[in-house]
Amino acid sequence: MPRASGTQPNFSNSRILSTLELLLGAFIVIGHNVFHVVPNEVPILFVLGLLSLRLRNGGWSAMGFKRPASWLRVVLIALAAAALRIILGDLVIEPLAGHFWPPIVASAGAEAITGNMKSALVWLLLVWTWAAFGEEVAYRGYLLTRAADIGGRTTAAYWIGIVVVSVLFGYGHYYKGPAGILDSGVAGLVLGAAYMLSGWNLWTSILAHGFIDTVGVIGLFFGWES
């Protein structure tokens, strides 16, 4: 069942306002990653999300910042989501996309990780702060909540919202090229599903995102990935 909204300000359930916020978020994502007319979307959406959920919904628990009934269940779902995303990326998405587009473009500076412990540790710090925490608050925590608002926060509205936000998440990695957009979009679907299946708990997608990128950093460090 969808999350109960609790006691909220009168404008907390405004579908018009939620639509405007989602459109603004889409403009910020596309404006930065495709047209380069907006600063990086992650810190902007991070701040907007925290402010919006705090003011409109009375607390950040509305985006999934809450203590789960079972941390073990959250970790297991996160591990399963990470494994699924890695398997899909390596065995399905990349080979399939390779028939139509050039290989996925790696993040700038990723090549410096190979054999460099200091660089790998710096990247792990970025993975768990900027990527796992920052992007999940921005995309799953904020934009997905506002997308679900438009449909009344029904279960169907959340699933449709996951698809919409995953498309934006894909374009949030526009620099990776067409194959990278598709790959990141699929990652967004997996992370969104993990968020839903854990009872709308944002810690699940944060952990899953961190696990996924940690495996990537380890692979680069040992030279297992290009």
TATARA-V369632 format. One record per run of one state. SS is the DSSP state (@ for helix, = for strand, . for the rest). FROM is the first residue (numbers start at 1). TO is the last residue. Records with the same first field share a line. If there is no record, write none. Layout:
SS=FROM-TO, FROM-TO
This chain:
.=1-9, 14-14, 34-40, 58-59, 64-70, 98-109, 114-116, 151-154, 172-173, 198-201, 222-226
@=10-13, 15-33, 41-57, 60-63, 71-97, 110-113, 117-150, 155-171, 174-197, 202-221
